[in-house]
Amino acid sequence: MTPNDMRAARLYETGKPMKIERLPLPVIRSTEVLVKIEACGVVQNLQNVIAQWDEIAPELPLPKLPAIFGLDATGVIESVGAQVYGFKPGDRVYVNPGRHCGSCRACLAGEPISCDSFVLNGYFGLGKNGAQMFEDYPYGGLCEYMPAPQYSLVRLPDAVGFETATRLGYLGTAYRGLTRANAGPDKILLINGITGTLGLGAVALALALGVKKILGTARNKDLFQKVKDMGPAGRIEILESGSESVKEWSQRVTNGEGIDIVLDALAPGAPAEPLVEGFKSLNRGGRLVNIGAVQGDVPLDLFWALSNDVTIIGSSWFTTQQSQTMVDLAGVGLLDLGFYEHKIFPLEQVNEAVEDTESRCGGFTNYVIKMQ
C-alpha cells in the first residue's frame, strides 16, 4: 500500500548539511510515473554544487531552496499517470535526470540536451531558461518517492542492479562523448583522467564498443594496473601525467599509429595542460571531446586544427535513448560493470556520504544512498 508521506533529504542553506524530513507524497501528472526509489547515486561534484555554486558557475541555475538534490535515481514504478502507455507498476527503472521543454527547435530535432530549458533534475541547470524547469520538477532522487516524466525512464534488465545503475550518469556522459567521436574498432583512444569517475566509465564503454587500443593519462599510479586489468593484456596503456610527452609516448606504444580520439575526462579544477597535450597529439582528422570540467580559457591552435581537419567537441550529458542502449549492452554481457565497488549509506547518512566522496578509490568507488 502506498503511504501518504515519505522521507526526503532537503538542503535549506548553501554550505550547510541537508536535513531529513517527512513530506507529503508527490502527486503525479498524467504523463508521469511515481517511482519508489531503491537507490540514488552521490556524485562527487555534489559537494561543490551545494557548498559553493555561486563561485563555480553563478550563471547556471540551481533549484530554489529548500531543495531535494540527487542524481541518478533507480527504483520500481509505484503508479502511472493516465497518459503513460509504455510502463506499468512494478517495472524496474533508472530515471534519467535530464529535463527539457519538448517543444523548442532543439527538442523537436531530437537534441533535447541543446534545449534552452535543459536541467539536470536534482542537480543544476545547463540551459539559460532552466529556472522554470526546476519549479516544475522539484524532486531529486534523495527521497523515497519521485515523480518522473515517462520520457526519462529507462528499463533496467535483470542483469543490472539498482546500485550499479546509479552510475549511469557518469557512464552516459562518457558514452555520448565516445559516440560523438565515432569510437569503434578502427580507432585509438586517449582518455585524460583514466582512473577517475568519468574516465573509468569511458574505459568500460570503449571496451564494449570494440575500440582498438585505449591509452590514458592519470596521476594515481597505484590504480594503473587495476585499470589495465579491465581489458585484455596490452589493450590498455597508461602514462603518468607529466612524466613524458604524450605525443612521443603515444607514438611509441601504438607503433606509430597515433591517437584518433582524445576524451578529456578530468575533474573540476584540473589544469588545461593535459587537454592541450592531447589535442596536439591527435592524428589528422582526429577528434577532441571534452566531457570533464577544465574551466577558463584553454590555448588551442585553431589554425592547426583547421589544417589537420581536427574536430573539437564539448559534450554534456546524454539522452534517455542512450541510457537504454548502455543498460542493454550490459544486459547482454557486452558492457562489463562488475568493477564498481559500491559504498552504501542510508538516507539518514547522506551528508556523511557526500563528505566521504573525497576518500574514494578513483573511479572504482560508487557512492550510493539506499532507501530501504
C-alpha positions as CSV (number, residue, x, y, z in Angstrom):
1,M,0.0,0.0,0.0
2,T,1.4,3.4,-1.0
3,P,1.9,5.7,2.1
4,N,0.8,9.3,2.4
5,D,4.2,10.7,3.2
6,M,7.9,10.0,2.7
7,R,11.4,10.7,3.9
8,A,13.4,13.2,2.0
9,A,16.8,15.0,2.3
10,R,16.4,18.8,1.8
11,L,19.0,21.5,1.6
12,Y,18.0,24.7,3.3
13,E,21.2,26.8,3.1
14,T,24.2,26.7,0.9
15,G,27.2,25.1,2.7
16,K,25.0,23.6,5.4
17,P,24.1,19.9,5.9
18,M,20.9,18.5,4.3
19,K,18.1,17.8,6.7
20,I,16.0,14.6,6.7
21,E,12.3,15.4,6.8
22,R,8.9,13.9,6.2
23,L,7.0,15.4,3.3
24,P,3.6,14.6,1.6
25,L,3.8,12.1,-1.2
26,P,4.2,13.8,-4.6
27,V,1.2,14.0,-6.9
28,I,2.0,12.9,-10.5
29,R,0.7,14.4,-13.7
30,S,-1.0,12.4,-16.4
31,T,2.3,11.8,-18.4
32,E,4.4,10.9,-15.3
33,V,5.0,7.9,-13.1
34,L,5.7,7.7,-9.4
35,V,8.9,5.8,-8.7
36,K,9.6,4.2,-5.4
37,I,13.3,4.9,-5.1
38,E,15.6,2.0,-4.2
39,A,18.9,3.7,-4.7
40,C,20.3,7.1,-5.7
41,G,23.9,7.9,-6.6
42,V,26.0,10.5,-4.8
43,V,28.2,12.3,-7.4
44,Q,31.5,13.6,-6.1
45,N,30.7,17.1,-7.5
46,L,27.6,17.4,-5.4
47,Q,29.7,18.7,-2.5
48,N,30.9,21.6,-4.7
49,V,27.4,22.3,-6.0
50,I,25.7,22.6,-2.6
51,A,28.7,24.4,-1.0
52,Q,30.0,26.9,-3.5
53,W,27.9,27.0,-6.6
54,D,27.9,30.8,-6.7
55,E,31.6,30.8,-7.1
56,I,31.8,27.8,-9.6
57,A,29.1,28.7,-12.1
58,P,26.8,31.6,-10.9
59,E,25.3,31.9,-14.4
60,L,23.8,28.4,-14.3
61,P,20.5,27.8,-12.4
62,L,20.0,25.8,-9.2
63,P,16.7,24.6,-7.7
64,K,15.3,27.1,-5.2
65,L,16.0,26.3,-1.6
66,P,14.9,24.3,0.3
67,A,15.6,21.7,-2.4
68,I,15.8,17.9,-2.8
69,F,19.0,17.1,-4.7
70,G,20.1,13.7,-6.0
71,L,21.1,12.5,-9.5
72,D,20.8,9.0,-10.9
73,A,17.8,7.6,-9.1
74,T,16.7,4.0,-9.6
75,G,13.7,2.1,-8.4
76,V,10.4,0.5,-9.1
77,I,7.3,2.2,-10.6
78,E,4.7,2.6,-8.0
79,S,1.9,4.1,-10.1
80,V,1.4,5.6,-13.6
81,G,-0.5,8.6,-15.0
82,A,-3.5,8.2,-17.3
83,Q,-1.4,9.0,-20.4
84,V,1.5,6.7,-19.7
85,Y,1.5,4.0,-22.2
86,G,4.7,2.0,-22.2
87,F,5.3,1.5,-18.4
88,K,3.4,-0.2,-15.6
89,P,3.7,-0.5,-11.9
90,G,6.4,-3.0,-10.9
91,D,8.8,-2.0,-13.7
92,R,12.4,-1.6,-12.7
93,V,13.8,1.7,-14.0
94,Y,16.6,4.2,-14.0
95,V,15.4,7.9,-14.1
96,N,17.5,10.0,-16.5
97,P,17.5,13.4,-14.7
98,G,17.6,15.4,-18.0
99,R,14.6,17.6,-18.2
100,H,13.7,19.6,-21.3
101,C,10.7,21.5,-22.7
102,G,9.8,19.2,-25.6
103,S,8.6,21.9,-27.9
104,C,11.6,24.1,-28.9
105,R,13.5,23.5,-32.2
106,A,16.3,21.5,-30.4
107,C,13.8,19.2,-28.7
108,L,11.8,18.6,-31.9
109,A,15.0,17.9,-33.7
110,G,15.8,15.1,-31.2
111,E,18.5,17.1,-29.5
112,P,17.0,17.7,-26.0
113,I,20.4,18.5,-24.4
114,S,20.6,21.6,-26.5
115,C,17.2,22.8,-25.2
116,D,17.5,26.3,-23.5
117,S,15.4,24.9,-20.6
118,F,17.6,21.8,-20.1
119,V,18.3,21.0,-16.5
120,L,19.6,18.0,-14.5
121,N,16.8,17.3,-12.1
122,G,18.2,17.2,-8.5
123,Y,21.4,18.9,-9.5
124,F,21.8,22.1,-11.6
125,G,20.7,23.6,-14.9
126,L,22.6,23.9,-18.2
127,G,20.1,25.9,-20.2
128,K,19.6,29.6,-19.7
129,N,15.8,29.2,-19.1
130,G,16.2,26.3,-16.6
131,A,14.7,28.0,-13.5
132,Q,11.1,27.3,-14.5
133,M,12.0,23.6,-15.2
134,F,13.2,23.3,-11.6
135,E,9.8,24.7,-10.5
136,D,8.1,22.0,-12.5
137,Y,10.3,19.2,-11.3
138,P,11.3,19.9,-7.7
139,Y,12.1,16.3,-6.6
140,G,15.6,15.0,-6.9
141,G,16.5,11.4,-6.1
142,L,17.3,11.8,-2.4
143,C,13.8,10.9,-1.3
144,E,11.6,7.8,-1.1
145,Y,9.2,8.5,-3.9
146,M,9.9,10.6,-7.0
147,P,7.7,11.8,-9.9
148,A,9.3,11.2,-13.3
149,P,8.1,12.1,-16.9
150,Q,7.8,9.0,-19.0
151,Y,10.4,10.3,-21.5
152,S,13.0,10.0,-18.7
153,L,12.5,6.3,-17.9
154,V,15.0,3.5,-18.8
155,R,14.0,-0.1,-18.4
156,L,16.6,-2.0,-16.3
157,P,17.4,-5.6,-17.3
158,D,17.7,-8.1,-14.5
159,A,21.4,-8.2,-15.0
160,V,21.8,-4.6,-14.0
161,G,21.3,-4.0,-10.2
162,F,19.9,-0.8,-8.7
163,E,23.2,0.2,-7.2
164,T,25.1,-0.3,-10.4
165,A,22.5,1.7,-12.4
166,T,23.1,4.8,-10.1
167,R,26.4,5.2,-12.0
168,L,24.6,5.7,-15.4
169,G,25.1,9.5,-15.1
170,Y,28.9,9.2,-15.4
171,L,28.7,6.3,-17.8
172,G,26.3,8.1,-20.1
173,T,28.3,11.3,-20.2
174,A,31.3,9.2,-21.4
175,Y,29.1,7.2,-23.8
176,R,27.7,10.2,-25.6
177,G,31.2,11.7,-25.9
178,L,32.5,8.4,-27.4
179,T,29.6,8.1,-29.8
180,R,30.1,11.7,-31.0
181,A,33.7,10.9,-31.7
182,N,32.7,7.7,-33.7
183,A,34.6,5.5,-31.4
184,G,34.9,1.9,-32.6
185,P,37.3,-0.9,-33.7
186,D,39.2,1.3,-36.1
187,K,40.1,3.9,-33.5
188,I,42.8,4.5,-30.9
189,L,41.5,6.5,-27.9
190,L,43.3,8.6,-25.3
191,I,41.4,9.3,-22.1
192,N,42.7,12.1,-19.8
193,G,41.9,11.2,-16.2
194,I,41.5,7.5,-17.0
195,T,41.5,6.4,-13.3
196,G,38.7,8.9,-12.3
197,T,35.0,8.5,-12.3
198,L,34.3,9.7,-15.8
199,G,37.5,8.1,-17.2
200,L,36.9,4.7,-15.8
201,G,33.4,4.5,-17.2
202,A,34.9,5.5,-20.6
203,V,37.3,2.6,-20.4
204,A,34.4,0.1,-19.9
205,L,32.4,1.6,-22.7
206,A,35.3,1.8,-25.1
207,L,36.0,-1.9,-24.5
208,A,32.3,-2.6,-25.2
209,L,32.4,-0.6,-28.4
210,G,35.5,-2.5,-29.5
211,V,37.9,0.4,-29.5
212,K,41.2,-1.0,-30.9
213,K,43.5,0.4,-28.2
214,I,42.9,2.6,-25.1
215,L,45.5,5.0,-23.9
216,G,45.2,7.1,-20.7
217,T,46.9,9.7,-18.6
218,A,46.5,9.9,-14.8
219,R,48.3,10.8,-11.6
220,N,47.5,7.9,-9.3
221,K,50.0,5.2,-10.3
222,D,48.6,2.9,-7.6
223,L,45.5,2.4,-9.8
224,F,47.2,1.9,-13.1
225,Q,47.3,-2.0,-13.0
226,K,43.8,-2.2,-11.7
227,V,42.6,-0.2,-14.7
228,K,44.7,-2.2,-17.2
229,D,43.2,-5.4,-15.8
230,M,39.8,-4.3,-17.1
231,G,40.8,-5.3,-20.6
232,P,42.9,-8.0,-22.3
233,A,46.7,-7.8,-21.9
234,G,48.1,-4.9,-23.9
235,R,44.8,-3.3,-24.8
236,I,45.1,-0.5,-22.2
237,E,48.3,1.6,-21.7
238,I,48.6,4.4,-19.1
239,L,51.1,7.3,-18.8
240,E,51.7,9.1,-15.5
241,S,50.7,12.7,-16.2
242,G,53.6,15.0,-16.8
243,S,56.2,12.2,-16.9
244,E,56.7,12.3,-20.7
245,S,55.5,14.0,-23.9
246,V,52.1,12.5,-24.7
247,K,52.7,12.7,-28.4
248,E,56.1,10.8,-28.2
249,W,54.7,8.2,-25.7
250,S,51.5,7.6,-27.8
251,Q,53.5,7.1,-31.0
252,R,55.8,4.6,-29.2
253,V,53.1,2.5,-27.6
254,T,51.0,2.4,-30.8
255,N,53.9,1.6,-33.1
256,G,53.4,4.9,-34.9
257,E,49.6,4.7,-35.4
258,G,49.0,7.7,-33.0
259,I,45.7,8.9,-31.5
260,D,42.4,9.3,-33.3
261,I,40.2,10.5,-30.3
262,V,41.0,12.4,-27.2
263,L,38.4,12.2,-24.5
264,D,39.2,14.7,-21.7
265,A,37.5,13.5,-18.5
266,L,39.4,15.5,-15.9
267,A,37.7,16.5,-12.7
268,P,36.7,20.0,-11.7
269,G,39.7,22.3,-11.1
270,A,42.0,20.3,-13.3
271,P,44.7,22.2,-15.3
272,A,44.4,22.7,-19.0
273,E,47.8,21.2,-20.0
274,P,46.7,17.6,-20.4
275,L,43.9,18.6,-22.7
276,V,46.2,20.8,-24.8
277,E,48.8,18.0,-25.0
278,G,46.2,15.5,-26.1
279,F,45.0,18.0,-28.7
280,K,48.5,18.4,-30.1
281,S,48.9,14.6,-30.3
282,L,45.8,13.9,-32.5
283,N,46.1,12.4,-35.9
284,R,44.9,14.2,-38.9
285,G,41.1,14.0,-38.9
286,G,41.1,13.4,-35.1
287,R,38.5,14.5,-32.6
288,L,38.9,16.1,-29.2
289,V,35.9,15.6,-26.9
290,N,35.7,17.5,-23.6
291,I,33.4,15.8,-21.1
292,G,35.3,16.9,-18.0
293,A,35.5,20.2,-16.1
294,V,38.5,22.1,-17.3
295,Q,37.4,25.7,-16.9
296,G,38.6,29.1,-18.2
297,D,40.5,29.9,-21.4
298,V,42.4,27.0,-23.0
299,P,45.1,27.8,-25.6
300,L,44.4,25.7,-28.7
301,D,46.0,26.4,-32.1
302,L,42.8,26.6,-34.2
303,F,44.7,27.1,-37.5
304,W,46.5,23.8,-36.8
305,A,43.0,22.2,-36.1
306,L,41.7,23.6,-39.4
307,S,44.7,22.5,-41.4
308,N,44.5,19.0,-39.9
309,D,40.7,18.6,-40.1
310,V,40.6,18.2,-36.3
311,T,37.1,18.5,-34.6
312,I,36.7,20.0,-31.2
313,I,33.5,18.9,-29.3
314,G,32.0,19.9,-26.0
315,S,29.7,17.1,-24.8
316,S,27.4,17.3,-21.9
317,W,25.1,14.6,-20.5
318,F,23.2,12.0,-22.7
319,T,19.7,11.1,-23.8
320,T,17.3,8.6,-22.4
321,Q,17.7,6.5,-25.6
322,Q,21.5,6.4,-25.0
323,S,20.8,5.3,-21.4
324,Q,18.7,2.4,-22.7
325,T,21.4,1.4,-25.1
326,M,24.0,1.3,-22.3
327,V,21.9,-0.9,-20.0
328,D,21.0,-3.1,-22.9
329,L,24.7,-3.6,-23.6
330,A,25.2,-4.5,-20.0
331,G,22.2,-6.8,-20.1
332,V,23.6,-8.9,-22.9
333,G,27.1,-9.0,-21.4
334,L,28.9,-6.7,-23.8
335,L,29.4,-3.9,-21.2
336,D,31.0,-5.2,-18.0
337,L,30.2,-3.1,-15.0
338,G,31.4,-5.5,-12.4
339,F,34.4,-3.4,-11.5
340,Y,32.3,-1.0,-9.4
341,E,32.8,-1.1,-5.6
342,H,29.6,0.1,-4.0
343,K,29.8,2.1,-0.8
344,I,26.3,2.2,0.6
345,F,24.8,4.7,3.0
346,P,21.2,5.0,4.4
347,L,19.4,8.3,3.6
348,E,19.9,9.5,7.2
349,Q,23.7,9.5,6.5
350,V,23.5,11.4,3.2
351,N,25.8,14.2,4.5
352,E,28.4,11.7,5.5
353,A,28.2,10.1,2.1
354,V,28.8,13.5,0.4
355,E,31.8,14.2,2.5
356,D,33.2,10.7,2.1
357,T,33.4,11.0,-1.7
358,E,36.8,12.7,-1.2
359,S,38.2,9.4,0.0
360,R,37.1,7.4,-3.0
361,C,39.4,4.8,-4.7
362,G,39.5,6.7,-8.0
363,G,36.5,5.9,-10.2
364,F,36.1,2.4,-8.7
365,T,34.1,3.6,-5.7
366,N,30.4,4.1,-6.3
367,Y,28.6,6.1,-3.5
368,V,25.0,5.0,-3.2
369,I,22.1,6.0,-0.9
370,K,19.8,3.1,-0.3
371,M,16.3,4.0,0.8
372,Q,15.3,0.7,2.3
